[in-house]
Amino acid sequence: MLKLLIDGLTTQTDALVAAKLGANGLGFILDEDNPRYIEFTLAHSIIHQLAPMVVPYITPHRFEPEILNELAVKLRAGSLIIPAAHYSKDLQALSCPMTVKGSRDEISALLSDSDRKLHAIVSDLPLSEIPDWTERDRHHWRKLNQEHHLLLPCDVEPDELLGAIETFQPAVLYFQGASESHTGLQDWPKVQAYVQAIQQIVERV
């Protein structure tokens, strides 16, 4: 079933409304250098108000295993989003699932090590570029979609969504910017339009 993850939420209202409208996952970025940064205490307060079926995704500010483990527990993280450059074997012992974000080559390098087990992957190829994918791209990401939870960035309008994923349906549509009115602030009617478009797609499958 196609799911929707809205990442980079910065306010309690946006997060709770997004969940109410039907977002399956909500992402919170704790990196102070990111324009969608949210303070730990606010993220903690929001997450503890969410229904159990809404999955919190956390982008950390540091990547030491002990810090990540504590962060995952305190924020009830369903998954930690780790840039490929910061993913290491030291993180494999963490009990919390990890979603690795990176390019095709970065992901391929990680998967070439058979000891590394990834819960999910965020591709650097957005939906709008699917028609231009090479056959190598299609084979690579289709295989990952079968073996992992593949998250594809959404950069098309709600009415273009069906056409964009007719030939390639990821596990999750990843929103960071596409559903915003301003950086870090959600456009609620647009979020609702995306949710409705996804529901229609799911019903057709």
Number of C-alpha atoms within 10 A of each C-alpha: 12 14 18 21 26 27 23 28 25 23 16 15 13 17 27 17 15 23 20 14 17 19 22 19 23 25 27 31 24 19 17 12 9 11 12 19 19 19 13 17 9 13 23 15 12 20 24 13 11 16 11 10 10 17 20 26 27 28 22 21 16 13 17 13 15 12 12 21 18 12 19 22 12 13 20 18 22 20 22 24 23 23 18 18 12 12 19 14 11 11 19 16 9 14 12 19 18 23 26 26 21 18 16 15 9 14 19 13 11 19 14 9 10 7 10 14 14 18 16 23 27 25 20 13 18 17 23 18 11 15 11 9 12 10 8 9 14 16 12 13 20 16 12 19 20 11 12 18 17 25 27 24 22 25 20 18 16 19 12 14 18 16 13 20 17 9 11 14 19 23 19 23 25 26 22 20 21 21 26 18 12 10 15 20 18 25 16 16 11 16 23 19 16 27 20 16 18 21 15 12 18 12 9 7 7
